[in-house]
Amino acid sequence: MALAFLPIVLGIIDLLRIALIISIPLFLAAIPALFLKNKLAKKFSLNWIQSALITTYLAVTIILIFLYLVPYYLGFLESILAKQTPPAILALTPLDLAAAVLLTIIKIVISAIILTIIVFPLEFFAEFVSDKLKEKKIPRLAKNFVIAYCTSLLVTIIILFVFPWILNGIIFLIYWG
């Protein structure tokens, strides 16, 4: 009888473990983002929503720039290692490179706006968890990690059980949208 519940218990443990794995990079990305959010709010006298929206947009834009540059960098390294140059008919002109850069910048700006809108409701949940933890006597970094863990657990549940297609849609938006 007890073995009948074992897959359920192990599934819940795996869900918590996946949320822990996701929360570590989220926590590391949130530390400079929180610092930037507080600096923006103080310097320009912005309210919480304005500073959070600007900070989220900047963080998503930086992540997207990194995600766009990594494949180009790896391709460049591969061409150096293979010591191959493209044939003259496939070689890019400076105008082609400038057009590609301009279109990539436009794509990053639009994708960052869309992803900021998708991510922003999760910041309300993180703020809710932050408000619940204000009464507790926990160090600030530990509070931020608990907030990141709870948010990543919610994201994991949403992606696995509510919208399983959203991860494919985000990847498509980032690279081909």
Secondary structure, DSSP 8 states (H G I E B T S, - for coil): -GGGSHHHHHHHHHHHHHHHHHHHHHHHHHHHHHHHHHHHHHHHT--HHHHHHHHHHHHHHHHHHHHHHHHHHHHHHHHHHHT----TTT---HHHHHHHHHHHHHHHHHHHHHHHHHHHHHHHHHHHHHHHHTTS---HHHHHHHHHHHHHHHHHHIIIII-TTHHHHHHHHHHT-
